[in-house]
């Protein structure tokens, strides 16, 4: 039975919900979560400034009941959520909100929430550095009911100078191993002993500094540094270069590249490995939007499927299949299979022995 949790104003035991973190300032909250926001920017193309500002606003910089007892920093409601949930009065009485094991999961789910819903698609046509347009776009797409939501976001971004983190996300993002960015900032210590530190500056527009260097032990690193006047210090993050994949990439008969999922694979892991976004992988594979855990043996396409089969005009099914199953098996877009065969939807089931146009 799925766990249901009702949030009330009574004291909730930290042994049930985990250790409670209290932030004394917005700056402290940003200091803990900026690197996670940058990671989300690199992976999902959502400005780090927007993610951080929403976290500050929606969670009262980590001190709201939802943040403390459900690790929900963005006020995301249940919708199609199948995990643990928590109930709280909001716009309506006793509304359902998502509950996460860790706050980092809340950040990842926030990104997936924006990238997999069509009403937010317009956001991804905007300049990634135009935080004012993103703030307005979130309001227009219905993220919040407060008519002043864009102004509130912009005020947080400008007061805390969160746009500095957008520069960090833009700096040599393809050379960054995202797994190396944790929730806590890392200062470059003297024990690193760089052998050589040539400074490579970006254009004046970005003003961030990226340095490729080696430690005394010969380990290669990328050091990214950006001036952070809101924290009155320079923020430095140390990361290893992105490792090249050793996974076998196959080419389907319809000339579409794919891999075969291994045990424990997720869309997030594969997206990071092949430098794609989660929204791209979902589009390429026609899997349900909330799906992330893959089954061993699943075909995962790394590029868009074709509108038609290059070799087969049609196929007679040897077993009952859905349109999505056929699409994955033959590398043909579900929308085209639905159209050519005059079916109702991609979830339509086609009986064994039926001929399907490809």
N, C-alpha and C positions, 0 to 999 in steps of 0.2 A: 504494500500500500504506500502510495506517495505521501511523504511527510508534509503536513500542513501546519503552519505556525501562525498564530494570531498575535500581533504586536499590541501590547497595551502599555499603559504608563507605569505599571508595576515594575519593580526592580527585576532585571533578568540576570540570571547567574552567568558569570564569565566562564564557568566550567562547561556550560552548554554552548555558548556562542563564541568562545575563544577569547583571547586577551583583547581588552578594549584599548584602542589607541585614541588619545585626546590630543588635538592640535591646538596650540595656543595662538597661532596666527596663520593667515593665508600663506605667508612666505614659507612657513614650516611645511605646510601641506604641499606646496609647489616643489619644495626642495626634495621631498620624498617621492613625488610622482612625475617629475618632468621627464625622466629618462624613459619611463613607460609610455608617456604620451608621444615622445619622439619615435619610439619603436612603432607605435600605432601609425604615426604619420608616414614612416618609410614603407610599412607593409600595406596600408589601406588608403593612402593619399588623403587623410583627414588632417588639417592643420593642427599641430601640437598645441598651439595657442587656444584654439577652439575647444579641444578635448580638455585641457586644463581648466579653462574658464567655466565650462559646463560642470566639471567636477567640483570646482570651488562653489558655484552657485547651487547646484542640485543637492550637494551633500553638506552644505554649510561648512565648507572646507574640512570634510571628514568627520564632522561632529553630529550629524543628523542621526535620528533613530535608525533609519534605513542603512546608513553607512556603518553604524556601530554593530547592529544586530543582524544585518543581512548582507553586509559587504557590498551593498548596492549604492554606488556613488553617483549614479546618473538618473535615478528615479524611474528606471525602466519597468513598466508594468508587465503583467504575465503574458498577455496575448496568447501565442501558441506554445508558450513555455511548458515543458514537461518535467522540469526539475523541482527542487524545493521552492516553496513560496511563503510569503509573509503578507499579512493583511493589515491595512492601516487606512484611516480616514484621510482622504485627499480631496479632489474635486467632488467626489461622491463618498458616501460612508462605506467603510470596510472594503476598500479597493485592494486588488491583488497585485503584489509586486514580486519580482524575481529575487531569489535568495542565492547567493554564491558562497562557495567554500572559501575563496580568497577575494580580496579587493581587486587583484590583478585580473581575475576572471571577469569582473565587472567592466574593466577597461576594454578587454578584448570583445566582450559581448556588445558593448556600446558601439564599437567599430563595425561589427557584423550587423547590428541593428540598422545602421545608416547605409552600409554598402549593399545590403540584400533587399531593401524595400524600394519599390519603384518611385514612391513619392519623394524620396531624397535624391533621385538620380540627377536632377538638375544641379545639385551642389557640386557634382564632380565635373561639371563643365566650367566651373569658376576657377580663377587663379588660386593656387594653393596658398599664396601669401596674402590674399585679399580677405582678411578676417572679418571686415565689416560686411562684405557681401555674403560670406558664410553665415554670419550671425542673422542677417535678414532672411537668408534662404531657409534656415532652420525654423524660423517663426512662420514663414509662408507655407512650409511643408507640414506644419502642425505639431512640431516637437513640443511646444509649450503653449499654454493658453494665455499667459500674461502678455498683453499687447506691448509691454515695454521690454520684453525678453531680449531683443537685439541690442538695445541700448545698455542693458545690464551686463551682457556679455562683453561688449566693447569696453565698457568702463573697467571691468575686471582686467581685461587684456592690457589696457593702457596703463592702469594704475600699477600693475605688477610687471609691466613690460614683458608679457608672455610671448610677444612676437619674436623675441630673441631666440626662442626655442624652435620657431619655424626655420630660422636660419640654420640651426643645428641639424634639423631634419633634411635640409636641402644639401648639406655638405657631403659630397662623396658617398651618398647613401648606398650605392651599389657595392661599395667596398666594405660594408659593415656587416659583421656577423651579428644578427639581431639577438641571438641567444645570449650574447655577452652583455647586453644592456639589462641591468637589474633594476629593481625598484629603488635602490639606494644609490646615490652618486658616489663615484670613486674619484678620489684625488690622486694625482700622479705622485707617487712617493719617491724619495731619493733612492730607494732600493732598486728601482727600475733601471737606473744607470744607463740612459740612452747613449749609444755609441755615437750616433749622429742625428741631429735634429734640424734638417733643413726646413724652413718655414715656407709653406705654399699658401699664399693668400688667395681667397676668392675675389670676385669683383667687389667694388665698393657697395654694390647693392646688398650683398650678403654679409660681408665683413667678418665671417667666421674663418677660423684658421684650421687647416688640416695638415697633419705631419705624419708621414710614414717613417717609422724608425725601427730599430732593433734593440732589444735589451742586451745586457752583458752576456746572457746565456744564448743569444742568437735568435730568440723568439721574435717574430715580426709582429708589430702592432700598428694600429692606426690611432693617433691621438687627435681628437677633435676638441677645439677650445672655442668658446664664445663668451664675449663680455656680457655679464649679467649685472646690470646696474641696480636692479631691484633687490638683489641679495648682497649688493656691494662687494662682489667678488667675481673672479673668473670661474666659470664652470668648465670642468675638464672631464671628459669621458674617455676611457681607454677601451678599445675593442680590437679583436683579432680580425684579419681579413676573412671575407666569406669563403668558406671551403667549397671547392668544386665537387659536384655530386659524382658518386661512383655508381649511381643507379643506372640500370639498362633502360634506355629510351627506345621504344619500338615504333615502327611505322605501320599503321593499319592498312589493310588492302585498299582502303579508300584514300590512301596517302595523307593520313592525319596522325600526328605524333601522339603517343600515349605511353603510360607506364602501368605496371601491374602493382596494385597496392599490397604492401606487406603488413604483417601483424603489427598493430599499434599505430599505423599511419593515420594522420588527420589531414584535412584540407590545409590547415594552418601550417603544418610541418612541410607539406609538399609545396605550398605557395612560397614559403621562405627558401626552400631548396632550389626552386627554379625561377626565383625572382619574378613571381606573378602575384597579383592581388587575389584575395579570397573571392571577390565578386567575379573576376575573370574565370576562376576555376568552376564556380557555380554555373556561370553561363555556358561554359564549354561542355559541361557534363550533365546538365538537366537534372541534377539531384535536388531533393527538397531543400529549400533555403536554410532551414535550421540544421541540416545534417552536417556533422563535422567528422565524427568517427567513421572510418571506412572499414569495410569487411575485407579480410585477406582475399586477394584474387580479383577485387573490383578493378575494372578498367578505368583509368583516370586520364582524360584527354588534356593535353597541354596546349592545344590550339583549337580554334573553332572547327566544328564538324562541317561537312559539306552539304550543299543543298540537294545533291543527288549522288547516287552511287556511280562510280566511274566504270564499274564492270557489270553490275547487275541491274536490269530494269525492274525486276521483281524477285520475290523469294516466297516459297511455300513453307509455312512454319511447321517445324517438326514437334513443337510443343506450344502450349499456351504462353503468350508473352504480352506484356504491356508495350505501348508505344515507346516508352522510355527504354525498356529492355532492348527493343529492336534498334533504337537510335544508338545505344551504346555498343551493340554488337556489330553494326555495319557502318558506323561513323557518319550517319546522315542526321541532319537536324530534325528534332521532334516536330517542329512547326511544319516542315515540308512533308513529313510522313502523314501528319494529320490532314494537311491540305490535299495531298494527292489521293488519299484513300477516303476522303470525306468522312472523317471520324469526328467525334465530339471534342475530345481533348487528349492531352499527352498521357493521361491516366487510363485511357480506354484499353480494355483487355481484348485481345484478338485470339480466337480459338485455334487449336491445333488443326492443320490442314488448310487453313485459309491462305490465299495469296495476297501478299502485301507489296504495293508498288514502292520502289525506292528511288 
